């Protein structure tokens, strides 16, 4: 089947450079479009997903077995993420489509009937696919393209393309680009996680792994090392353990009665929905519990829930009855939640109790209490991804 003009190009990643005079006109639209089912997930909850792999063995330093293992890890990442949603606001009255509970099946050879073809290297694209990607005069580090969509079953298929190192050398000229990112398991996995996010219907959003500039920053020669050495952050759920080792200000030390010459980091660990513990680490590496956040409960006025995407029901679809979707044709998907908790902080050094407010999101955690009749931040954390992506900086 020929690719049509209606094919959906989900992820135009940062390394897109103008190669045609058509781009010089400056005409562009932004906002107000009706995408209809263009951004629907390719595969919904509980449907099997088949995939295959075609790769340029020369242009990728990782071998086929290593790449397949990374693909499996990338699928597992999203299945784990989708199991975390709705911790605070989820209720039986909320109608939503679900994602992630899929059996993943690998096909040794690509037949064209798989749900997702992973194509690593430009030489793996057929002429039709290559023409589609080159149509807009751009080069792509990575991209997810939906080729077909069945409006009855609400199911699509397509391919995920990743440029090889040879492609990068030939097609990209950015002085900021780290030219051999796929030498590193972590960078390829983060790229595939990003692209699979689009397969599951998640647009560019937020300041994390699905941010529009995520791959731009991740493959920058200034930042790639940080992404290699750092763990993969959750997209949907707040972390259960974080630490802060820089910019611990005087208020934080004073609040916990810590000598800044002996302690270098603060940690916060989740024990349950209603309790967290705060630890300080000595310069020698030993951790000491300095406080507990207890009796935490959600502040109903501090809850913000944002769907990661929407499912547009077609008039021909056969999966959902109108009464199960509140008679709506646009259904919100799993939620990203940002919320506040209120409770008490018990200082283990002074055995004093303080009122506390805790703000929690996948990208940040902050704890605010009182010190000498004023509000102070006694702990705060911003994710590495968020910190790097939100920086404005100059490099000489």
C-alpha positions as CSV (number, residue, x, y, z in Angstrom):
1,X,0.0,0.0,0.0
2,X,1.4,3.4,-0.9
3,X,2.1,6.0,1.7
4,X,-0.3,8.9,1.3
5,X,-0.1,12.5,2.2
6,X,-2.2,11.7,5.2
7,X,0.5,9.6,6.8
8,X,1.2,10.7,10.3
9,X,4.6,11.9,11.2
10,X,4.6,11.8,15.0
11,X,8.0,12.9,16.1
12,X,10.0,15.5,14.2
13,X,13.1,15.5,16.4
14,X,15.5,18.3,16.9
15,X,18.0,17.4,14.3
16,X,15.8,18.6,11.5
17,X,17.6,20.9,9.1
18,X,16.2,22.8,6.1
19,X,17.5,21.4,2.9
20,X,15.0,22.9,0.4
21,X,14.1,26.4,-0.8
22,X,10.5,25.8,0.3
23,X,11.4,26.2,3.9
24,X,12.7,29.7,3.2
25,X,9.2,31.2,2.8
26,X,8.7,31.1,6.6
27,X,5.1,30.0,6.3
28,X,4.0,27.9,9.2
29,X,0.8,27.1,11.1
30,X,0.5,26.7,14.9
31,X,-2.5,25.8,16.9
32,X,-6.2,25.5,16.1
33,X,-5.8,22.4,14.0
34,X,-8.2,19.4,14.2
35,X,-6.0,16.3,14.1
36,X,-9.0,14.0,14.2
37,X,-7.5,10.5,14.8
38,X,-4.0,11.5,13.7
39,X,-2.6,11.4,17.2
40,X,-4.4,8.3,18.4
41,X,-2.3,5.5,20.0
42,X,-1.4,2.9,17.4
43,X,-2.3,0.0,19.8
44,X,-4.6,0.1,22.8
45,X,-4.7,-1.9,26.0
46,X,-4.5,-5.7,25.9
47,X,-3.8,-5.9,22.2
48,X,-0.8,-7.9,21.1
49,X,2.1,-5.9,19.6
50,X,4.4,-7.5,17.0
51,X,7.6,-6.0,16.0
52,X,10.7,-6.7,13.9
53,X,14.1,-5.2,13.4
54,X,16.1,-4.3,10.4
55,X,19.4,-2.6,11.1
56,X,22.6,-1.4,9.4
57,X,25.2,-3.6,11.1
58,X,28.1,-1.3,10.0
59,X,26.5,2.0,11.1
60,X,25.6,0.8,14.6
61,X,28.3,-0.2,17.1
62,X,25.8,-2.3,19.1
63,X,25.1,-5.7,17.7
64,X,21.6,-7.0,16.8
65,X,21.2,-8.9,20.1
66,X,22.1,-5.8,22.1
67,X,19.6,-3.7,20.1
68,X,16.8,-6.2,20.6
69,X,17.5,-6.2,24.3
70,X,17.2,-2.4,24.3
71,X,13.9,-2.5,22.4
72,X,12.6,-4.9,25.0
73,X,13.7,-2.6,27.8
74,X,12.0,0.3,26.1
75,X,8.7,-1.6,25.8
76,X,9.0,-2.6,29.5
77,X,9.6,1.0,30.5
78,X,6.2,2.1,29.1
79,X,4.3,-0.9,30.4
80,X,5.7,-0.1,33.9
81,X,4.8,3.6,33.5
82,X,1.2,2.9,32.5
83,X,0.7,0.7,35.5
84,X,1.5,3.7,37.8
85,X,-1.2,6.2,36.7
86,X,-4.0,7.6,38.8
87,X,-2.5,7.2,42.2
88,X,-4.4,10.2,43.7
89,X,-7.3,11.1,41.4
90,X,-8.2,7.8,39.8
91,X,-11.8,6.7,40.5
92,X,-14.3,4.2,39.0
93,X,-16.2,7.2,37.7
94,X,-13.4,8.4,35.4
95,X,-13.7,7.1,31.9
96,X,-10.4,6.6,30.2
97,X,-8.7,4.4,27.6
98,X,-5.9,2.3,29.0
99,X,-2.5,1.5,27.6
100,X,0.4,-0.8,28.2
101,X,-0.9,-4.2,29.0
102,X,0.2,-5.8,25.8
103,X,1.9,-9.1,24.9
104,X,5.1,-8.2,22.9
105,X,6.0,-10.6,20.1
106,X,9.3,-10.4,18.1
107,X,9.3,-11.5,14.5
108,X,12.7,-12.6,13.2
109,X,12.0,-11.2,9.7
110,X,10.1,-8.2,8.7
111,X,7.1,-9.1,6.5
112,X,5.4,-5.8,6.4
113,X,2.5,-7.0,8.6
114,X,4.1,-6.2,12.0
115,X,2.7,-3.5,14.1
116,X,6.1,-1.8,14.5
117,X,9.1,-2.1,12.2
118,X,12.3,-0.8,13.8
119,X,14.5,0.5,11.0
120,X,18.0,1.5,12.1
121,X,19.9,3.2,9.3
122,X,18.7,4.9,6.2
123,X,19.6,1.9,4.1
124,X,16.8,-0.1,5.7
125,X,14.1,2.2,4.4
126,X,12.3,1.3,1.2
127,X,11.9,4.0,-1.5
128,X,8.4,5.0,-0.4
129,X,9.4,5.5,3.2
130,X,12.6,7.4,2.2
131,X,10.6,9.7,-0.1
132,X,8.1,10.4,2.7
133,X,10.9,11.3,5.2
134,X,12.7,13.5,2.6
135,X,9.5,15.2,1.4
136,X,9.8,18.1,3.8
137,X,13.5,18.5,3.2
138,X,14.5,17.4,6.7
139,X,16.9,14.9,8.2
140,X,15.9,13.0,11.3
141,X,17.8,11.5,14.1
142,X,14.7,9.5,15.0
143,X,11.1,9.5,14.0
144,X,7.9,7.4,14.4
145,X,5.7,7.2,11.3
146,X,2.2,5.6,11.3
147,X,1.6,4.2,7.9
148,X,-1.9,2.6,8.3
149,X,-4.8,3.0,10.6
150,X,-8.0,0.9,10.9
151,X,-10.8,3.1,12.2
152,X,-12.9,0.1,13.2
153,X,-10.4,-1.5,15.5
154,X,-8.6,1.8,16.3
155,X,-5.3,0.1,15.5
156,X,-2.4,1.3,13.4
157,X,1.0,0.2,12.3
158,X,4.2,1.8,11.0
159,X,7.9,2.1,11.6
160,X,10.4,3.7,14.0
161,X,13.5,5.0,12.1
162,X,16.8,5.8,13.8
163,X,19.7,7.4,11.8
164,X,22.9,5.4,11.9
165,X,26.3,7.0,12.7
166,X,27.0,7.0,8.9
167,X,23.7,8.8,8.3
168,X,24.5,11.3,11.1
169,X,28.0,12.0,9.5
170,X,26.5,12.5,6.1
171,X,23.3,14.5,6.9
172,X,23.9,16.5,10.0
173,X,26.3,19.4,10.5
174,X,25.4,20.8,13.9
175,X,28.6,21.7,15.9
176,X,26.8,20.8,19.1
177,X,25.9,17.2,18.1
178,X,27.8,14.3,19.7
179,X,28.4,12.3,16.5
180,X,28.4,8.7,17.8
181,X,25.5,8.5,20.4
182,X,24.7,4.8,19.7
183,X,28.0,3.7,21.2
184,X,26.1,4.1,24.5
185,X,23.2,1.7,25.4
186,X,21.5,4.4,27.5
187,X,21.2,7.0,24.7
188,X,19.7,4.5,22.2
189,X,17.2,3.3,24.8
190,X,16.1,6.9,25.7
191,X,15.6,7.6,22.0
192,X,13.5,4.4,21.5
193,X,11.5,5.2,24.7
194,X,10.8,8.7,23.3
195,X,9.6,7.3,20.0
196,X,7.5,4.5,21.5
197,X,5.9,7.2,23.6
198,X,4.6,8.6,20.3
199,X,3.4,5.1,19.3
200,X,1.3,5.1,22.4
201,X,-0.2,8.4,21.5
202,X,1.8,10.8,23.6
203,X,2.7,14.1,21.9
204,X,5.7,16.3,22.7
205,X,4.9,17.5,26.2
206,X,6.4,18.5,29.5
207,X,10.0,18.9,30.5
208,X,11.0,15.3,30.6
209,X,11.5,12.3,28.3
210,X,8.7,13.4,26.0
211,X,9.8,17.0,25.7
212,X,10.2,18.3,22.2
213,X,13.8,19.2,22.7
214,X,14.7,16.0,24.7
215,X,16.8,14.3,22.0
216,X,18.3,17.6,21.0
217,X,19.7,18.0,24.5
218,X,20.4,14.3,25.1
219,X,22.7,14.1,22.1
220,X,24.4,17.4,22.7
221,X,28.1,17.1,23.2
222,X,27.7,19.3,26.3
223,X,25.2,17.0,28.1
224,X,25.3,13.4,26.7
225,X,27.5,12.2,29.5
226,X,25.0,13.2,32.1
227,X,22.3,11.1,30.4
228,X,24.6,8.1,30.1
229,X,25.5,8.1,33.8
230,X,22.0,8.9,35.1
231,X,19.1,6.5,35.5
232,X,16.0,6.5,33.4
233,X,13.5,8.9,34.9
234,X,9.8,8.1,35.3
235,X,7.5,10.0,33.0
236,X,4.2,9.5,34.8
237,X,4.9,8.9,38.5
238,X,6.9,10.8,41.1
239,X,10.1,9.2,42.2
240,X,10.0,7.2,45.4
241,X,13.5,8.3,46.4
242,X,15.4,11.4,45.6
243,X,18.5,13.3,46.8
244,X,19.8,16.8,46.8
245,X,23.6,17.4,47.1
246,X,24.0,20.9,45.7
247,X,22.7,24.3,46.8
248,X,21.6,23.1,50.2
249,X,21.1,26.5,51.7
250,X,21.4,27.8,55.3
251,X,17.7,27.3,56.1
252,X,17.9,23.6,55.3
253,X,20.9,23.1,57.6
254,X,19.4,25.2,60.4
255,X,16.0,23.5,60.2
256,X,17.5,20.0,60.7
257,X,20.3,21.2,63.1
258,X,23.0,20.0,60.8
259,X,26.6,21.1,60.7
260,X,27.3,21.9,57.0
261,X,30.9,20.9,57.4
262,X,29.9,17.3,58.2
263,X,26.8,16.7,55.9
264,X,26.7,16.9,52.1
265,X,23.4,15.5,50.9
266,X,19.7,15.3,51.8
267,X,17.6,12.3,50.8
268,X,13.8,11.8,50.9
269,X,12.3,8.3,50.7
270,X,8.7,7.3,50.3
271,X,7.5,4.7,52.8
272,X,3.8,4.9,52.0
273,X,1.2,7.4,50.6
274,X,1.1,9.0,54.1
275,X,4.8,8.9,55.2
276,X,8.2,9.9,53.9
277,X,11.5,9.9,55.7
278,X,14.3,12.5,55.2
279,X,18.0,11.5,55.6
280,X,21.2,13.4,55.6
281,X,24.5,11.9,54.5
282,X,27.7,12.4,56.3
283,X,30.8,13.3,54.2
284,X,32.0,9.7,54.9
285,X,28.9,8.4,53.1
286,X,26.8,7.2,56.1
287,X,23.1,8.2,56.1
288,X,21.3,9.5,59.2
289,X,17.5,9.9,59.5
290,X,16.8,13.5,60.5
291,X,13.0,13.8,60.0
292,X,9.8,12.1,59.1
293,X,6.8,13.5,57.2
294,X,3.8,11.8,58.7
295,X,0.0,11.9,58.5
296,X,0.2,13.1,54.9
297,X,-3.1,13.5,53.1
298,X,-4.0,15.0,49.7
299,X,-4.9,18.7,49.5
300,X,-8.0,18.6,47.3
301,X,-7.2,22.2,46.1
302,X,-3.7,21.3,45.1
303,X,-4.4,18.5,42.6
304,X,-3.5,19.0,39.0
305,X,-4.2,16.1,36.6
306,X,-3.3,16.3,32.9
307,X,-3.9,13.5,30.4
308,X,-0.9,12.4,28.4
309,X,-3.0,12.2,25.3
310,X,-6.5,11.7,23.8
311,X,-8.3,9.0,21.9
312,X,-10.6,10.3,19.1
313,X,-13.3,7.7,18.5
314,X,-14.2,7.3,14.9
315,X,-17.8,6.8,13.8
316,X,-16.9,3.3,12.5
317,X,-15.1,2.1,15.7
318,X,-16.3,-1.1,17.3
319,X,-14.4,-1.1,20.6
320,X,-16.3,1.2,22.9
321,X,-20.0,1.6,23.6
322,X,-21.3,5.2,24.0
323,X,-22.5,4.6,27.5
324,X,-19.0,3.4,28.6
325,X,-17.4,6.7,27.4
326,X,-20.0,9.1,28.8
327,X,-21.3,9.5,25.3
328,X,-18.2,11.3,24.2
329,X,-16.0,10.8,21.2
330,X,-12.9,12.3,22.7
331,X,-11.5,10.3,25.6
332,X,-8.7,11.4,27.9
333,X,-5.9,9.0,28.5
334,X,-3.7,8.1,31.5
335,X,-2.9,11.0,33.8
336,X,0.2,12.9,34.8
337,X,-0.5,14.1,38.3
338,X,0.9,17.0,40.3
339,X,-0.5,17.3,43.8
340,X,0.0,18.6,47.3
341,X,0.1,16.8,50.6
342,X,-0.4,18.3,54.0
343,X,0.7,16.8,57.3
344,X,3.4,17.0,60.0
345,X,7.2,17.0,60.0
346,X,8.8,15.4,63.0
347,X,12.4,16.6,63.5
348,X,14.3,13.6,65.0
349,X,17.1,15.7,66.4
350,X,14.9,18.1,68.4
351,X,11.7,15.9,68.6
352,X,9.8,19.0,67.5
353,X,6.7,18.9,65.2
354,X,5.9,21.3,62.4
355,X,3.1,21.7,59.9
356,X,4.3,20.8,56.4
357,X,3.1,21.0,52.8
358,X,4.7,18.7,50.2
359,X,4.4,19.4,46.5
360,X,4.9,16.3,44.3
361,X,5.2,15.7,40.6
362,X,7.2,13.3,38.3
363,X,9.7,16.1,37.8
364,X,10.0,17.8,41.2
365,X,9.4,17.4,44.9
366,X,9.4,20.2,47.5
367,X,8.7,20.3,51.2
368,X,7.8,23.6,52.9
369,X,7.5,24.1,56.6
370,X,8.0,27.0,59.1
371,X,11.1,28.3,60.8
372,X,11.0,31.2,63.3
373,X,7.5,32.2,62.1
374,X,8.4,32.2,58.4
375,X,7.9,29.7,55.6
376,X,11.1,27.9,54.5
377,X,11.8,25.2,51.9
378,X,13.3,22.4,53.9
379,X,13.8,20.1,50.9
380,X,13.5,20.4,47.1
381,X,14.4,18.3,44.1
382,X,14.2,18.8,40.4
383,X,14.9,16.0,38.0
384,X,18.0,15.9,36.0
385,X,16.0,16.0,32.8
386,X,14.0,19.0,33.9
387,X,17.1,20.8,35.1
388,X,19.0,20.4,31.9
389,X,16.1,21.0,29.6
390,X,15.1,24.2,31.3
391,X,18.5,25.7,31.4
392,X,19.3,28.9,29.5
393,X,23.1,29.0,29.1
394,X,25.9,30.4,27.1
395,X,28.9,28.2,26.1
396,X,32.1,29.9,25.0
